[in-house]
Amino acid sequence: MNTVAQRIANDNDIERETPAADPAPLPVQPPPVPMSAGRAAIYMASSLLLFLTQGLGMNLLNANIYQLQGSLSATTSEIGWLSAAYMAPYASMSIALFKIRSQFGLRRFAELSIVCFVFASVLNLFVSDLHSATVVRFLSGMAAAPLSTLGFLYMLEAFPPARKLSVGLSLALMNTTLSAPIARIISPPLMDLGGWHALYTFEMGLALITLPVVYLLPLTAPPRAKVIQKMDILSYLLLAVGFGCLAVFLTLGRLYWWFEASWLGLLLAGAIASLALMVTLELPRKMPLLDLRWVFSKENMHMAGILLLFRVVSSEQTTTAANFYMQLGLLNEQTQTMYAIILMASIAGGLVCTVLMLTRYVETAHVLALVLIATGAFLDSQSTSLTRPEQMYLSQAMVAAGAAMFLPPVMSKGFAAVLAKGAPFIVNFLVIFLFTQSIGALCAQAALGSFVTIREKFHSNGLVEHILLTNPFVAQRVSQLSASYGKVITDKSLLNAEGLQLLGQQVTREANILAYNDAFLVISIASAIGLVLLLGHLAWLRLIPHKAAMPVVAARS
């Protein structure tokens, strides 16, 4: 992602600072030669391969995280360290990669990146316990960050400069949504073949296929420049520590619970201290790593709010719905058809958004996205313990299509604004994007997961209040549940206790379902509020030119 904007800036002849000693003006670069349709298709396929290689490495674990507990002899809380270890370096790595790529060249960056990813994939085959798996996941998070950048670059390489921020960016962002459903579809056969090792043997195979692609298909390299200063290293390390601590805190806070583990508070304090020190160092600098005054401008905060809204509403499918299926006892084998529908809906939504990006009705994509997500989440909020994937095909397809249509218009507008400011502002835009999409995604997951936990306790207390053996309906239900143990347990009191335990399990399940329904409803309401604000904003933008034209008309009359 970080290299994308500089490539586009180069195509639009944006001036760059180069370390040339000769003060003579740089020669005008000739216009790029249009790529043939066949070669463009190869670059687009290579982009898809890179996105799948990077995305499956992350989503295969998330899709099978509870099945892997037995393989690694870990509890639910302990297995969460794998996700935390992956996200800790991944949250900030692209910022450093932008500077490294700009100074040492795109070709070296691409070749070294894919070699590191192959090495990290091979290490997965030697994992034998939770500790080794955590170390390897940390290295995988570092190695995976460049692959998403390369995926964007290969997609944009296939299009002329006029289409990079419309068709190219839209298709690249669509590719980022495909890994999650594909991981759910292919996980059952891979787990049957060999558990953890089968999953990451597949990832290693994808990495080995990607390796020759990067070497055989070169990318157009922008001019190199010396952009790394000594102070940048310290600033980035503080930023990386801050983002990494936040990632671990948000990933594990819900599992260990926020106020129960003291080390969670230390992580949060460390994140705040590191980021505060980084801000203190950056503000007085003449050439800072981050222009914080520009980052916190009104326009950027508006864009960040939209990106955060996207992370909240898109988590309906990526985390909330997936956890809801597990609460119902559904395994990946039983949801394969539904995720195939989600995959097709994501592709359809991305293609519709691509078409809209070529017209003057770009904002229509936002409106359609929010309408689809709000409607789909509302339909999901009517679920019961008898709900099965078949009843959620329509709602989940709507959410998937909406999520694929939401992001491209925002990113296109953001890139255009950054390029108007100049290439040095690209890294500042990256901070906004990475914070909202990585840390923001973790924050949305943590908030919704905690909300489900709190609401489950609320509904559980409400349901338990009515479970009294003096109630004939409750006594009849306990008798029915304990009847299957009647031939084994002869003691009446023990038999009733067993029936009450089974009834308690059913109450807990129903309380969880009601809690997830509340979460779906909250997401639907958030999408609806976002839709109302968007429509109001669009109406205001159309009203401003009208008001400005009124004095002119009055003066002429």
Legacy VTK file of the C-alpha trace (Angstrom):
# vtk DataFile Version 3.0
C-alpha trace
ASCII
DATASET POLYDATA
POINTS 557 float
0.000 0.000 0.000
2.762 2.419 0.889
4.434 2.124 -2.512
1.163 2.607 -4.337
0.841 6.324 -3.833
4.447 7.068 -4.779
3.986 5.041 -7.979
0.901 7.046 -8.815
2.646 10.274 -7.978
5.462 9.325 -10.329
2.979 8.604 -13.115
1.444 12.062 -12.658
4.878 13.747 -12.781
4.827 14.918 -9.169
8.198 16.386 -8.278
10.450 14.442 -5.962
13.495 15.369 -3.994
16.484 13.396 -5.300
20.031 13.448 -3.982
21.461 14.745 -7.258
24.479 16.989 -6.955
23.853 18.659 -10.339
21.351 21.517 -9.939
20.217 21.116 -13.551
16.545 20.241 -13.927
15.640 16.584 -14.202
14.727 15.355 -17.681
11.056 14.893 -18.355
10.152 11.225 -18.164
8.507 9.793 -21.254
4.893 8.678 -20.879
4.512 5.019 -19.880
3.992 2.522 -22.665
0.481 1.024 -22.496
0.509 -2.607 -21.363
-1.051 -5.244 -23.616
-4.261 -6.892 -22.457
-2.595 -10.276 -21.955
0.268 -8.879 -19.887
-2.133 -6.750 -17.869
-4.176 -9.860 -17.055
-1.007 -11.605 -15.837
-0.187 -8.697 -13.522
-3.763 -8.678 -12.182
-3.586 -12.437 -11.530
-0.243 -11.938 -9.783
-1.820 -9.269 -7.578
-4.597 -11.675 -6.601
-2.006 -14.366 -5.817
-0.043 -11.983 -3.579
-3.175 -10.897 -1.703
-4.258 -14.507 -1.183
-0.789 -15.540 -0.028
-0.690 -12.755 2.547
-4.351 -12.948 3.565
-4.564 -16.713 3.951
-1.535 -16.677 6.218
-3.543 -14.542 8.643
-7.063 -15.894 8.091
-6.291 -19.616 8.156
-5.369 -19.225 11.811
-8.457 -17.152 12.619
-10.731 -19.648 10.868
-9.369 -22.600 12.855
-8.234 -20.986 16.081
-10.375 -23.206 18.324
-9.554 -26.396 16.402
-5.851 -25.657 16.897
-6.145 -25.664 20.693
-5.775 -29.416 20.778
-2.825 -29.441 18.386
-0.921 -26.892 20.475
-2.279 -27.946 23.918
-3.485 -24.411 24.625
-6.508 -22.806 26.247
-8.755 -20.273 24.506
-6.909 -17.368 26.120
-3.484 -18.802 25.325
-4.323 -19.399 21.673
-5.173 -15.685 21.403
-1.450 -14.941 21.718
-0.996 -16.213 18.154
-3.199 -13.450 16.755
-1.601 -10.867 19.052
1.918 -11.886 18.004
0.978 -11.563 14.329
-0.661 -8.142 14.639
2.005 -6.562 16.870
4.560 -5.970 14.056
2.023 -5.970 11.226
0.274 -2.838 12.581
3.211 -0.512 11.847
5.590 -2.363 9.527
4.380 -0.710 6.308
5.503 2.721 7.542
9.113 1.566 7.793
8.821 -0.307 4.490
7.799 2.889 2.690
11.023 4.606 3.713
13.159 1.519 3.043
11.682 1.017 -0.401
12.089 4.691 -1.310
15.779 4.725 -0.368
16.981 1.299 -1.477
14.773 0.719 -4.505
11.604 -1.144 -5.375
13.290 -4.152 -6.963
15.386 -5.001 -3.922
12.372 -4.383 -1.708
10.190 -6.823 -3.678
12.763 -9.594 -3.920
13.829 -9.414 -0.288
10.213 -9.239 0.896
9.115 -12.430 -0.842
12.245 -14.296 0.308
11.538 -13.307 3.924
7.927 -14.449 3.601
8.978 -17.820 2.184
11.416 -18.230 5.079
8.688 -17.387 7.621
6.325 -19.862 5.931
8.906 -22.635 6.134
9.364 -21.963 9.861
5.682 -22.816 10.435
6.462 -26.424 9.549
8.756 -26.723 12.573
6.198 -25.481 15.122
5.634 -28.020 17.897
4.130 -26.039 20.795
2.513 -22.722 21.664
5.768 -20.898 22.418
7.401 -21.737 19.094
4.136 -20.972 17.294
4.009 -17.517 18.915
7.567 -16.674 17.815
6.883 -17.847 14.269
3.641 -15.867 14.115
5.536 -12.732 15.133
8.013 -13.276 12.295
5.145 -14.022 9.918
3.499 -10.713 10.809
6.711 -8.871 9.924
7.141 -10.770 6.662
3.503 -10.454 5.556
3.367 -6.643 5.673
5.262 -6.118 2.368
3.068 -8.597 0.485
-0.054 -6.450 0.711
2.002 -3.547 -0.681
3.190 -5.702 -3.571
-0.375 -6.853 -4.188
-1.485 -3.246 -4.672
1.528 -2.471 -6.857
0.947 -5.387 -9.224
-2.723 -4.466 -9.626
-1.939 -0.802 -10.330
0.837 -1.761 -12.739
-1.775 -3.204 -15.107
-3.625 0.108 -15.568
-2.756 3.469 -17.141
-2.297 6.416 -14.759
-5.837 7.709 -15.346
-7.343 4.424 -14.114
-5.052 3.625 -11.196
-7.096 5.471 -8.560
-10.416 4.214 -9.907
-10.391 0.741 -11.476
-7.002 -0.374 -10.153
-7.558 0.708 -6.556
-11.106 -0.685 -6.477
-10.037 -4.120 -7.743
-7.069 -4.201 -5.354
-9.296 -3.431 -2.366
-11.775 -6.053 -3.550
-8.954 -8.622 -3.479
-8.312 -7.812 0.186
-11.809 -9.110 1.070
-11.436 -12.514 -0.575
-8.992 -14.247 1.766
-11.352 -14.528 4.762
-14.139 -16.518 3.005
-11.638 -18.615 1.038
-9.899 -19.568 4.296
-13.217 -20.836 5.706
-13.943 -22.795 2.533
-10.609 -24.615 2.236
-9.972 -25.143 5.956
-11.997 -28.383 6.478
-10.114 -30.503 3.910
-6.775 -29.066 5.006
-7.479 -29.771 8.688
-8.477 -33.338 7.790
-5.143 -33.809 6.020
-2.911 -32.797 8.908
-4.083 -29.986 11.184
-1.694 -27.092 11.767
1.019 -28.435 9.478
-1.393 -28.944 6.582
-2.598 -25.339 6.879
0.873 -23.887 6.740
2.211 -26.323 4.195
-0.460 -24.856 1.941
0.696 -21.341 2.841
4.291 -22.298 2.081
3.196 -23.671 -1.296
1.545 -20.351 -2.159
4.694 -18.496 -1.085
6.855 -20.693 -3.313
4.530 -20.053 -6.266
4.712 -16.313 -5.594
8.516 -16.306 -5.416
9.184 -16.678 -9.187
6.321 -14.285 -9.996
8.083 -11.418 -8.220
11.364 -12.198 -9.975
9.872 -12.664 -13.464
7.399 -9.761 -13.480
9.213 -6.502 -12.735
7.475 -3.378 -11.478
8.110 0.126 -12.754
10.540 1.552 -10.206
10.167 5.179 -9.063
13.330 7.231 -8.571
15.266 6.489 -5.414
15.977 9.170 -2.832
17.727 9.373 0.504
14.741 9.756 2.810
15.853 8.008 6.007
17.278 10.229 8.745
18.776 9.063 12.010
15.919 10.562 14.010
13.414 8.663 11.855
14.700 5.376 13.256
14.007 6.388 16.860
10.602 7.846 15.961
9.591 4.701 14.106
10.720 2.424 16.928
8.582 4.406 19.379
5.642 4.247 16.954
6.132 0.500 16.460
6.264 -0.134 20.213
3.136 1.967 20.736
1.148 0.272 17.958
2.439 -3.164 18.981
1.430 -2.732 22.620
-1.977 -1.464 21.539
-2.427 -4.466 19.227
-1.626 -6.954 22.001
-3.793 -5.062 24.505
-6.814 -4.990 22.201
-6.410 -8.603 21.061
-6.063 -10.139 24.516
-8.030 -7.705 26.676
-11.365 -9.410 26.053
-9.917 -12.893 26.678
-8.154 -12.104 29.976
-10.718 -9.364 30.716
-9.736 -5.740 30.930
-9.580 -5.225 34.697
-8.480 -8.704 35.774
-4.892 -8.885 34.452
-2.515 -6.168 35.675
-0.134 -6.627 32.741
-2.867 -5.377 30.388
-2.682 -2.019 32.146
1.095 -1.998 31.760
0.720 -2.646 28.021
-1.700 0.254 27.650
0.543 2.539 29.699
3.537 1.530 27.579
1.624 2.263 24.383
0.564 5.714 25.604
4.073 6.562 26.838
5.736 5.459 23.575
3.321 7.378 21.363
3.503 10.467 23.581
7.313 10.435 23.425
7.176 10.003 19.644
4.857 13.027 19.349
7.204 15.069 21.575
10.162 14.230 19.329
8.327 14.807 16.044
6.621 18.151 16.644
9.804 20.342 16.759
11.473 18.666 13.751
11.762 20.553 10.457
11.557 17.305 8.444
9.594 14.946 10.681
8.764 11.347 9.989
5.122 12.316 10.540
3.588 15.743 10.016
1.269 15.463 13.008
-0.354 18.847 12.422
-1.500 17.682 8.998
-2.458 14.226 10.280
-4.837 15.758 12.838
-6.375 18.270 10.440
-10.165 18.441 10.127
-10.258 16.740 6.725
-8.088 13.847 7.872
-10.116 13.348 11.041
-13.245 13.196 8.878
-11.616 10.540 6.699
-10.394 8.625 9.759
-13.930 8.630 11.162
-15.253 7.108 7.931
-12.530 4.445 7.941
-13.261 3.585 11.582
-16.971 3.303 10.772
-16.048 0.862 8.019
-14.062 -1.292 10.430
-16.976 -1.369 12.893
-19.654 -2.295 10.374
-17.470 -4.755 8.442
-16.673 -6.625 11.670
-20.304 -7.839 11.569
-19.158 -10.559 9.221
-15.476 -11.039 9.949
-15.745 -11.596 13.706
-19.254 -11.206 15.164
-21.046 -13.529 12.742
-18.174 -16.046 12.766
-18.272 -16.230 16.586
-22.067 -16.531 16.433
-21.761 -19.652 14.263
-19.346 -21.189 16.741
-21.796 -20.414 19.550
-24.416 -22.385 17.625
-21.961 -25.284 17.391
-21.441 -24.906 13.639
-18.075 -25.963 12.240
-16.402 -24.819 9.036
-17.755 -27.889 7.247
-21.313 -26.686 7.840
-20.696 -23.122 6.673
-18.758 -23.785 3.458
-21.727 -23.043 1.192
-22.472 -19.812 3.017
-18.879 -18.617 2.703
-18.938 -19.501 -0.992
-21.958 -17.179 -1.314
-20.084 -14.516 0.695
-17.125 -14.869 -1.693
-19.330 -14.381 -4.759
-21.112 -11.435 -3.129
-17.764 -9.780 -2.328
-16.670 -10.107 -5.950
-20.011 -8.771 -7.193
-19.855 -5.800 -4.805
-16.278 -5.012 -5.821
-17.133 -5.096 -9.535
-20.190 -2.858 -9.051
-18.035 -0.401 -7.109
-15.435 -0.488 -9.916
-18.111 0.497 -12.433
-19.366 3.315 -10.178
-15.808 4.602 -9.745
-15.748 5.308 -13.496
-18.831 7.519 -13.272
-19.698 10.708 -11.448
-21.855 8.722 -9.027
-18.957 7.602 -6.836
-20.772 8.474 -3.607
-23.553 6.093 -4.646
-21.224 3.245 -3.676
-21.141 4.557 -0.088
-24.905 4.853 0.072
-25.467 1.348 -1.328
-22.811 -0.107 0.988
-24.376 1.328 4.145
-27.894 0.340 3.061
-26.790 -3.246 2.401
-24.826 -3.584 5.658
-27.574 -1.994 7.786
-30.233 -4.251 6.250
-28.129 -7.406 6.469
-27.144 -6.776 10.092
-30.781 -6.091 11.012
-31.851 -9.403 9.458
-29.128 -11.187 11.438
-30.391 -9.599 14.664
-33.558 -11.728 14.391
-31.616 -15.000 14.809
-32.596 -17.795 17.187
-31.049 -21.037 18.405
-32.691 -22.743 15.428
-31.035 -20.429 12.887
-28.768 -22.223 10.449
-26.535 -20.959 7.627
-29.358 -21.372 5.104
-31.357 -18.659 6.868
-28.387 -16.252 6.704
-27.422 -16.598 3.043
-29.184 -13.376 2.013
-28.132 -11.246 4.982
-24.485 -12.277 4.835
-24.360 -11.764 1.060
-25.685 -8.231 1.577
-23.065 -7.476 4.231
-20.270 -8.897 2.047
-21.310 -6.856 -0.992
-21.619 -3.713 1.114
-18.202 -4.176 2.703
-16.596 -4.566 -0.734
-18.205 -1.321 -1.939
-17.419 0.881 1.063
-13.661 1.416 1.052
-12.581 2.261 -2.559
-14.263 5.718 -2.783
-12.723 6.796 0.530
-9.262 5.564 -0.412
-9.403 7.138 -3.866
-10.360 10.517 -2.449
-7.709 10.236 0.271
-4.938 9.369 -2.190
-5.934 12.236 -4.471
-5.729 14.695 -1.572
-2.329 13.341 -0.523
-0.895 13.534 -4.028
-2.066 17.139 -4.265
0.035 17.880 -1.157
3.104 16.048 -2.462
4.852 12.708 -2.159
6.329 13.349 1.350
2.793 13.298 2.772
2.236 9.703 1.683
3.752 8.315 4.871
1.395 10.530 6.903
-1.566 9.118 5.013
-0.243 5.622 5.725
-0.354 6.285 9.466
-4.033 7.258 9.233
-4.879 4.250 7.089
-2.893 1.722 9.113
-4.179 2.988 12.441
-7.818 2.828 11.350
-7.549 -0.487 9.513
-5.288 -2.481 11.864
-5.651 -0.900 15.291
-9.174 0.236 14.407
-10.156 -3.302 13.415
-8.791 -4.692 16.670
-10.586 -1.966 18.606
-13.892 -2.802 16.882
-13.438 -6.510 17.599
-12.565 -5.850 21.236
-15.502 -3.478 21.739
-18.069 -5.760 20.111
-16.653 -8.860 21.841
-16.825 -7.141 25.229
-20.336 -5.914 24.439
-21.426 -9.504 23.688
-19.901 -10.727 26.971
-21.653 -8.016 29.016
-24.992 -8.533 27.282
-24.703 -12.309 27.753
-24.434 -11.798 31.512
-27.408 -9.439 31.420
-29.630 -11.847 29.484
-28.411 -14.821 31.517
-29.414 -13.120 34.777
-32.795 -12.268 33.324
-33.435 -15.833 32.196
-32.152 -17.489 35.374
-34.575 -15.467 37.492
-37.451 -17.478 36.015
-35.911 -20.927 36.536
-37.689 -22.188 39.660
-38.552 -25.826 40.318
-41.846 -24.632 41.781
-42.773 -23.598 38.260
-44.479 -26.642 36.650
-43.067 -25.829 33.195
-39.512 -25.665 34.574
-39.975 -28.897 36.517
-41.298 -30.606 33.397
-38.330 -29.375 31.332
-35.826 -30.574 33.969
-37.535 -33.965 34.027
-37.347 -34.231 30.239
-33.661 -33.320 30.132
-32.704 -35.734 32.922
-34.751 -38.621 31.524
-31.858 -39.799 29.340
-29.788 -40.383 32.515
-32.586 -42.215 34.365
-31.157 -45.668 33.638
-27.711 -44.664 34.964
-28.553 -42.378 37.911
-31.075 -43.766 40.376
-30.807 -41.035 43.012
-33.658 -38.561 42.472
-31.755 -35.508 43.765
-28.720 -36.262 41.578
-31.005 -36.773 38.600
-32.640 -33.392 39.183
-29.218 -31.768 39.552
-28.151 -33.221 36.193
-31.333 -31.909 34.606
-30.752 -28.458 36.084
-27.187 -28.440 34.734
-28.420 -29.291 31.238
-31.078 -26.592 31.504
-28.409 -24.119 32.627
-26.383 -24.913 29.496
-29.415 -24.191 27.346
-30.006 -20.912 29.192
-26.387 -19.884 28.606
-26.716 -20.693 24.910
-29.912 -18.659 24.599
-28.338 -15.753 26.495
-25.380 -15.790 24.092
-27.701 -15.775 21.077
-29.616 -12.797 22.484
-26.291 -11.023 23.109
-25.147 -11.575 19.523
-28.514 -10.322 18.304
-27.897 -7.153 20.291
-24.466 -6.799 18.650
-25.961 -7.249 15.175
-28.570 -4.610 16.006
-25.901 -2.172 17.218
-24.003 -2.616 13.938
-27.216 -2.071 11.986
-27.949 1.121 13.928
-24.356 2.359 13.444
-24.672 1.752 9.685
-28.021 3.561 9.600
-26.578 6.543 11.488
-23.636 6.614 9.090
-26.061 6.557 6.167
-28.047 9.490 7.555
-24.863 11.512 8.143
-23.605 10.677 4.640
-26.866 11.762 3.002
-26.853 14.966 5.063
-23.241 15.664 4.043
-24.014 15.107 0.354
-27.056 17.354 0.571
-24.959 20.065 2.241
-22.300 19.872 -0.490
-24.971 20.341 -3.123
-26.511 23.213 -1.170
-23.259 25.197 -0.812
-22.779 25.866 -4.570
-26.436 26.843 -4.770
-26.027 29.379 -1.960
-22.837 30.737 -3.509
-24.606 31.256 -6.816
-27.525 33.218 -5.283
-25.617 36.529 -4.743
-24.297 36.344 -8.309
-27.815 35.933 -9.686
-29.099 38.784 -7.504
-26.302 41.082 -8.676
-27.066 40.377 -12.326
-30.733 41.113 -11.825
LINES 1 558
557 0 1 2 3 4 5 6 7 8 9 10 11 12 13 14 15 16 17 18 19 20 21 22 23 24 25 26 27 28 29 30 31 32 33 34 35 36 37 38 39 40 41 42 43 44 45 46 47 48 49 50 51 52 53 54 55 56 57 58 59 60 61 62 63 64 65 66 67 68 69 70 71 72 73 74 75 76 77 78 79 80 81 82 83 84 85 86 87 88 89 90 91 92 93 94 95 96 97 98 99 100 101 102 103 104 105 106 107 108 109 110 111 112 113 114 115 116 117 118 119 120 121 122 123 124 125 126 127 128 129 130 131 132 133 134 135 136 137 138 139 140 141 142 143 144 145 146 147 148 149 150 151 152 153 154 155 156 157 158 159 160 161 162 163 164 165 166 167 168 169 170 171 172 173 174 175 176 177 178 179 180 181 182 183 184 185 186 187 188 189 190 191 192 193 194 195 196 197 198 199 200 201 202 203 204 205 206 207 208 209 210 211 212 213 214 215 216 217 218 219 220 221 222 223 224 225 226 227 228 229 230 231 232 233 234 235 236 237 238 239 240 241 242 243 244 245 246 247 248 249 250 251 252 253 254 255 256 257 258 259 260 261 262 263 264 265 266 267 268 269 270 271 272 273 274 275 276 277 278 279 280 281 282 283 284 285 286 287 288 289 290 291 292 293 294 295 296 297 298 299 300 301 302 303 304 305 306 307 308 309 310 311 312 313 314 315 316 317 318 319 320 321 322 323 324 325 326 327 328 329 330 331 332 333 334 335 336 337 338 339 340 341 342 343 344 345 346 347 348 349 350 351 352 353 354 355 356 357 358 359 360 361 362 363 364 365 366 367 368 369 370 371 372 373 374 375 376 377 378 379 380 381 382 383 384 385 386 387 388 389 390 391 392 393 394 395 396 397 398 399 400 401 402 403 404 405 406 407 408 409 410 411 412 413 414 415 416 417 418 419 420 421 422 423 424 425 426 427 428 429 430 431 432 433 434 435 436 437 438 439 440 441 442 443 444 445 446 447 448 449 450 451 452 453 454 455 456 457 458 459 460 461 462 463 464 465 466 467 468 469 470 471 472 473 474 475 476 477 478 479 480 481 482 483 484 485 486 487 488 489 490 491 492 493 494 495 496 497 498 499 500 501 502 503 504 505 506 507 508 509 510 511 512 513 514 515 516 517 518 519 520 521 522 523 524 525 526 527 528 529 530 531 532 533 534 535 536 537 538 539 540 541 542 543 544 545 546 547 548 549 550 551 552 553 554 555 556
